């Protein structure tokens, strides 16, 4: 948990975390989408993945109840959350419409 907190709090750019679990179909599709979107959103946003079956304490603290779940953090604070799988263009549009640069 300490590494997660450091990563989300000490970055100078927003962090998008894909909370996922290997026990369900959408994670494979979303994994590919997330990888493709990284090429579009970085370097203005960092992307990371967190397996909630391995990091149960973090998932519990953040009340992650379904996967996939995308959460965007700015300076350690959650500013947006989206449950469920999305295609690449919807994911990029969601991230861009948040006006994160004004918060960072």
Secondary structure by P-SEA (a helix, b strand, c coil): caaaaaaaccccbbbbbbcccccccaaaaaaaaaaaaaacccccbbbbbbccccaaaaaaaaccccccbbbbbccccccccccccccaaaaaaaaaaccccccc
